[in-house]
Amino acid sequence: MTTRQGYWLGGLAVGFGLVLMFYSIETEAEWASDRLAWAFFGGLLSMALLGEIVAGIRESRSYRKSFSTPLRDTLLADGVVEIARVSAVASEPNPYDPRFREFGSLDPQPNETRNRGRSTGKVPPLLGRVAFASLFLGQEGKGWKDDEIARTLSALIRTGEWIETEAKRLGAAVNIEVADVYFKAVDPKAEEQVSLGIVSEEFQEELMDSDAEVRLVASASRAAAVLGFHDIGDLARQIADRLQADAVVWFIHPRSVGRSFVVPERDTGMQGINLAICYAREDDLPGPLVGSPFPDPVTFAHEALHLFGASDKYGISLSRFSKGSVTQRDIMRLDQERLPGLRIDPATASEIGWR
């Protein structure tokens, strides 16, 4: 119910209340009839006017709030993913894909990074210019190879193209970019012992890595320190202004297997720090990587949408959703393993701010 509707209904209630009050008073018939009419329409009109005033104030506040930080890019999606140049960094080109550069060090820039405040606790919509940046996290003394990184970055481009294609279909103003500079380091600390715990899902209990979030963020911070930053938060803040994007999604790629997850801004506690932990290969339980990494655009898209408010919809009967709002093709259900067969259905589109 909207503010206006609430006040109009309130006006009706007040009007009927006044009618009943005057009706209970013994008066002359003509006088009572006039008073009843004035009481009814007076109550309705006063509440309606009050509703219009309150609704106007609320809409004005909402309008100002929505434009308090204008988006850098308000163009509708075009289905093309650009390579975003990160300014003021020393780097070396990737030998397998020279469009991308491996970070070496920071160069000074005229406008130093601004001091970003604490998280507002609000989930941002997937709108404007959104940049994908990557930290390739080596573990147990094994780092990522150049060709593996090139394949992963190509998979990120396919992820962005799919998101833009869906945004184009739904008329959303979002443009995805992939940062041309990537970060690669090996965590100097040996992999910590994994703690498994039973987690209750919708209809079942599953054995999962209960400490994955703390352990992986700490590992990423140690890798960031190897590169000259204080921690992963400092790395993200230092690069944010060099990217000039409305939002940055940081993909942390551990060179191991496990179940991917996200650490959104409200959990990191720092404004603009959104992490998607995407393992080299997906597996229900964590462990060392055997063989080559398998960069999966479905995983990248699923986790990225989580950071903008999309909720998991797998393990839930479609009958529990309103008709037509979620189908088997929705990306948040993961009923299919190939990205071209998936889509963003109305319920998920609403969650990420596209409706």
N, C-alpha and C positions, 0 to 999 in steps of 0.2 A: 504494500500500500504506500502511495506517495504522500508527501506532506500535505498537498492540496486535498487529496481524497480524505485524509484523516480529519482535517478541519471541516470539510463539508459535511461529513457524517456527524462530527461533533455539533455542528450548527443545527442539523436536523434534530439531534437528541435534545439540545437546549430548547429549541423551538417547541417540541412536543412537551417538554417538561413545563415550560411556561404556560402552555395551553391547559395542561392538566391543573396547574396551580390556580389559574384564573377561573377555570370551570368549577372548581370546588367552592369558590366564593359566591354567596348569594347576592346577586345584583340584578338590576333591571336588564331585561333581555337585550335591548338595543345597545346599552353601554357594554355589556359583557361581550357581544358579538364583535364590536369594534376593538375592544382590548385583546380579544383572542387573536384576531388577525394581526394586529400590531405586534403582539408578543411573539407569534410564530415567525413572521417575516423579519422582525428585528433581530431575534436570536440567530436565525439562519444567515442573515446578511452580515452581522458582526463577526461571527465565526469564520465565514467565508473570506471576508476582508483580511482578518488576522492570518488566515492560512496563506493567502496570496503574499502578504508581507513577509512571513517567515520563509516561505518557499523561495521568494526572491532573494532574501538575504543568503540562504543556503546555497542557491545556485550561483550567486555572485562570488561567494567564498570558494566554491568548487572551481569556478572558471579561473579565478586568480591563481588558485593553487596549481591547476593543471598547466598553467603557462608561466609559473614562477621560475622554472628552469627550462627554457625552450629547447626542443630537440634540435640537434645539429642538422638532421636529415629528416624531412617530412615527406619525401617522395614515396609513392607507392612502390612496392617491390617489383623488380624487373626480371628476376630469375637469374641474374648474373652476380657472382661473388667476386668482389675486387680483392686485390692483394694490397693491404694497408701498410704503408711504409712507417716504420718506427724511427723517429728522428733522433739525432744526437746520440748514436751508439756506434762503437767500433765493432766490426763483425767480419765474418768470412763466409762466402757463398757456399751453399751445399753443393757438392760435386755432382749429385744426381738430379738436382732441381735448383738451378741458380736463381730462381725466383725468390728463394728463401735464404736467409742468412743466419749463421750461428752466432749468438751473442758472444762478444769478447769483453767489452767494458763500456761504461757510461762515459759519454762526452758531455762537457758542460753545455747548457742551453740557456738562452736569455731568461726564459720564464721557468724558474725552478718549480718542482712539484709542489702543489698547494697542500696544506695540511688538512687532509680529509678528516671529518669528524667521525663520531661513533655512528653505528648503524641506526637507522630510524625504525628498524623492525618491520618495514613495509616491503612487500614484494613488488618489484617494478614490472610494468607491462613489457612485452616483447615488441617494442616500437623504436623507431629512430635508427641510428647507426650503431650496430652491435658488432664488436670485434671479437674474434676468437684468437686467443693467445695460448701458447703451449710451453710447458716445462716437462722435458723428458727426463724422468727420474730413474737413474741407474741404481741397482741394488746388488748387494753381495759381491761388490767389486766388478760387476758387469754393467757396462754402459750401453746406450743405444748406438747402433751403427747408422752411418749417414743414409744408406739406402732404406733402412727401416723408418727413419724419420721422414724421408721424402714420401714414402707410401702413406704414412699416417697423415701428413699434411694434405696430401691429395684426397684422402678420405674425408678430412675436415671440409675441404672445398665442396665435395659432393654433398656433405651434410648441409652446408649453407645453401647450396643450390636447391635442395629439396625443401628447406624451410621457406626460401623465397618463392618457390613455385606454389607452395600452399598459401603463402601470404598473398601472392598475386591472385590466386583463385578466390580468396576471401576478401580481397580489397584492403589489405592491411599495409600501413606505411612502415615497413621495416626493410633495412638493407644490411645484409651480412657481409662482413669483411674478415679476412684471415691475415693476421699480422705477419709481415715478411721476416721478422726476427723471431727465432725460437731460442729456447734456453735448454741447455743440456748439462747435467752434472750427475755424479755418483754420490749417493749418500755415504759419507765416510764411516758411519756406524753400521755394525753388522745388524741384520734383520732381527728384530725382537721376536720373542716367542709369541705365537698367536694364541689369543684367548677365545675359545669357542663358547657360545652360549645359545640357549633355546629362545627364539623370538617368536611371539604369537603373530601370525598373519591373519587375514580375513577369516579363513575357514580351516587353518591348519597351523601347526607349530613347525618351525624350521630351525636347523642348526646353522648358525651364522657367526661370522667374525664380529664379536661384540665390541672390540676395541679398535676397529679399522679406522674410524674417523680420527681419533687422537693420534694413533700410530702413524698414519699416512701424512697428516698435516705436519707432524713433527719431522718426519723424514724429508718432506718437501722443504721445510724451513732449513734443515741442515744442508740440503743441496743448494738452496739459495745463498747460504752463508759461504759455501765454496766459491760461488760466483761473485762474491763481494758485497752481498746484501745482508741486512740484519736477520731477516727471516722471509717467509713467503709473502707476508703482508707488505713488508718494505719493498720487495721486488715488484709486487702488483701496483703499489702506489707510485713508485718511481717511473714505471712504464705507462701508467694511465694517461698522463698529460702528453706523453710522446706519441700517443695513438690518436688523440682527438676523436674519441667515440662517445656516444651516449651511455653505453654500457660495455663492459669487457667480461667475457666468460673465460676463465682460466682453466684450461684442460691440463690436469696433472696426469702424466702417463707413467705409472710405475712399471718397470720391466719385470713383471711377475703376473700371476693369474689371481683372479678373485672376482667378486661381485661389485660392479661399479656403483657409485653413489655420489651425492652432491653435498657440499657444505655451503649453504647460501649465506648471504650477507648477515642475516639476523643471527646466524650461529657463529660466524667469524667475529662478529662484534664490531667490524670496521666497515664504514660506508664504501660501497663499490667493490668489495672483495668477495667475489663469487667463484667457488671452486667446483669443478667437476672432476672427480677422481675416476679415470677410465683406465682400467688395467690393459696390459698388452694382449691378454686373452681373457674372455669372460669364463668364469667358473663359479659354481655355488660356494666353494670353499677356497680359501687362499692357499698359495703355494708357489714354488719356483716355476719359472717359465721353461718349458721344454720345447725346443724348436723355435720357429720364428714368430714374431708378434703377428696378430691378426687384427688390424684396425677396422672396426665395424662402424659404419656410418649410422646404423640403426641405434646402437648404444650411444653414440655421440649426440644424436638428435634427441633421444629420449631423456638423457641426463640434462642436456641444455634446456629443454622445455621445463624440467623440474625447477630450475633456477628462476623461472618467470611465472611460477604459480601452478603449473600443470601437476595434477595428482595421478598416482598410479590407478589404473582401472583393470588390471589383470586379476584373475581369481575371483571376479565378481560377475554374477549372472547379468546378461544384458537386460533382462526383465526388470532389474532394479534401477535402471536409468530411465528417464523420461523418453518416450518414443522418438526415435530418430536422433537423439543427442549423442549416442555412442554406438559404434558398430564394431564388428570384428577387425576392421581395418584401422582403427584408431591407434596412433603411435604409442599411446600410453597403456595399451593392452598387450602389445608385443605378441599378438597371435600369429604374425608372419615374420619371417627372418630377412626378407629383402625389402629395402627401403622403397623402391618404386611401387610396391603393393600396399604401402601404408599411407595414411592421410591424417589430417587434423580435423576431427569431427567437431560439431557445434559445442559440446560441453567443454572440450579442451580449449577450443578457440576462445570461449568466454573466459576461461581461467587465466589465459595469458594476455587478455586485454584486446582481443581482436573483434569482440562483439560488444 
